[in-house]
């Protein structure tokens, strides 16, 4: 089963408010950028990536948790992060029953995560290019 089908199945199995919240979160993430890839990792967690990991989501008994891999490096002008605030790298959004998903703000946060991933790639690219050039000079 491909990752998107597994995520569909997970959402379908969440027959309470968590399924609807999870579906709203997923919709916002996928609408933020057409090149986002859905993955299924760590024995049952949906992961979204583009040029590196963006976020992972999990449904817990009383919440849906969306954890951004590099959340501590992201601007959060809409103050979506409400969990993991003490971490050095990650930040999370815990959605509880009755919470609305601010799709616009979430899309902006996802785009910021993509930009962060792409900036990291660009910073690492010159070193890789220099190493490749050195190897071809030695040949």
C-alpha positions in Angstrom: 0.0 0.0 0.0 1.4 3.4 -0.9 1.7 6.1 1.8 -1.2 8.2 0.7 -3.5 5.1 0.9 -2.2 4.3 4.3 -3.0 7.9 5.4 -6.4 7.6 3.9 -6.9 4.4 5.9 -5.7 6.0 9.1 -8.1 9.0 8.7 -11.0 6.6 8.0 -10.3 4.6 11.1 -10.4 7.8 13.2 -14.2 8.0 13.4 -14.3 10.8 16.0 -13.3 14.4 15.8 -9.6 13.4 15.3 -10.3 12.0 11.8 -11.8 15.3 10.7 -9.0 17.3 12.2 -6.4 15.0 10.7 -8.0 15.3 7.3 -8.1 19.2 7.6 -4.4 19.3 8.6 -3.5 17.0 5.7 -5.5 19.0 3.2 -3.8 22.3 4.3 -0.3 20.7 4.1 -0.9 19.3 0.6 -2.4 22.5 -0.7 0.6 24.5 0.6 2.8 23.2 -2.2 2.2 20.8 -5.1 5.6 19.1 -4.7 5.0 17.9 -1.1 5.5 14.1 -0.8 3.6 12.0 1.6 5.5 9.2 3.4 4.7 6.6 6.0 7.5 6.1 8.6 8.2 4.9 12.1 5.7 2.1 12.2 2.7 4.2 11.4 3.3 7.9 11.2 2.3 10.1 8.2 5.2 12.3 7.2 5.3 15.2 4.7 8.5 16.2 2.9 9.8 18.5 0.3 13.6 18.9 0.1 13.7 17.4 3.5 11.2 16.5 6.2 8.5 19.1 6.9 6.3 17.5 9.5 5.0 14.3 11.0 1.5 13.8 12.4 0.1 11.4 15.0 -3.4 10.9 16.4 -3.2 10.4 20.2 -6.1 9.6 22.5 -7.0 13.2 23.2 -5.2 15.2 20.4 -3.8 15.3 17.0 -0.2 16.3 17.1 1.7 17.9 14.1 5.4 18.1 14.7 7.6 20.2 12.5 11.1 18.8 12.2 12.8 22.2 12.2 10.1 24.2 13.9 12.5 26.0 16.2 14.0 27.6 13.1 10.7 28.9 11.7 8.9 32.1 12.1 5.5 31.5 13.6 3.7 34.9 13.3 0.3 33.3 13.8 1.4 31.6 17.0 0.4 28.1 15.9 3.1 26.3 17.8 1.7 25.3 21.3 3.8 22.3 22.2 7.5 21.4 22.2 8.4 25.0 22.7 11.5 24.2 24.8 13.0 21.9 22.1 16.2 22.9 20.2 14.9 21.8 16.8 11.2 20.6 16.8 8.0 22.5 17.5 4.5 21.1 17.5 0.9 22.0 17.2 -1.5 20.0 19.4 -5.1 20.1 18.1 -7.7 19.3 20.7 -11.4 18.5 20.3 -13.2 21.7 19.2 -10.0 23.4 17.8 -10.3 24.8 14.4 -7.5 24.3 11.9 -6.4 27.7 10.6 -5.6 26.4 7.1 -4.2 29.7 5.9 -1.8 30.0 8.8 -0.8 26.3 8.6 -0.1 26.7 4.8 2.2 29.6 5.6 4.0 27.6 8.2 4.5 24.7 5.8 5.8 27.0 3.2 8.3 28.4 5.7 9.4 24.9 6.5 10.0 24.2 2.8 11.9 27.4 2.5 14.1 26.4 5.5 14.8 23.0 3.9 15.7 24.6 0.6 18.0 27.2 2.3 19.8 24.3 4.0 20.2 22.6 0.7 21.7 25.7 -0.9 24.1 26.2 2.0 25.3 22.6 1.6 25.4 22.7 -2.2 28.6 24.9 -2.6 30.6 22.6 -0.4 29.4 19.6 -2.4 30.1 21.4 -5.7 33.7 22.3 -4.5 34.3 18.7 -3.5 33.1 17.5 -6.9 35.3 20.0 -8.7 38.3 18.9 -6.6 37.7 15.3 -7.6 37.5 16.1 -11.3 40.7 18.2 -11.0 42.5 15.3 -9.5 41.5 12.9 -12.2 
